[in-house]
Amino acid sequence: MRVLVVEDEPDLLASLMQALREDGYAVDGAADGEEGLFKAEQFDYDTILLDYMLPKLDGGELLRRLRKSRQTPVLMLTARDAVRDRVTALDSGADDYLVKPFDLDELLARIRALIRRSARRGDTRIDIGDVAIDTAARVVSKEGETVALTAREYALVEYLAVHAGTVISRTQLYEHLFDENDATLSNLLDVHVSNIRRKLGASFITTRRGHGYCIEANP
Ligand code: CA
């Protein structure tokens, strides 16, 4: 899953990006509203974390413009006591908001909830045959036994499992699993896929030649 953080406070931007990376997300950052809108329109992010008070273009206006072309889930960050900002945020098309200063665990939980909602999944657990994916704990188990996956392998399994039954192109996977600073070696996806097959079973991920990868909903 790939997240965009739009925040003009440099320390907060850096710490949010680091926390999200540690939680397994691919993360891009933007330091003002114009850069944020440019990136938000360019990539199909899974969630955008959007500060309300931003230079060049405030969060409300950024969101109003973005909503003309994209329905990306947006979590707005607003200042304490700024009721008007929260009203504007929701009326501009924000899916949720959080008041600064916020608790990091709550922020991460709200992002997971937004991603689940946009995938129309109420449940945090996804079952694929004998493999279970707990998207809240970010743990994968097979026949009840926890399987050790790297952060990137987990991200790949989760993305394909959320879209089970759909063929996902390599381009789409690169866009959702890697951020703009990742070196995209062309064979990297194949390496991750073969490692996942070794851990979860050869048939867990199907290769559709020329199209991409797929996890069958009911293998
Ligand atoms: Ca700000």
Boltz pocket constraint, residues with backbone or C-beta under 6 A from the ligand:
constraints:
  - pocket:
      binder: B
      contacts: [[A, 7], [A, 8], [A, 9], [A, 51], [A, 52], [A, 53], [A, 54]]
      max_distance: 6.0
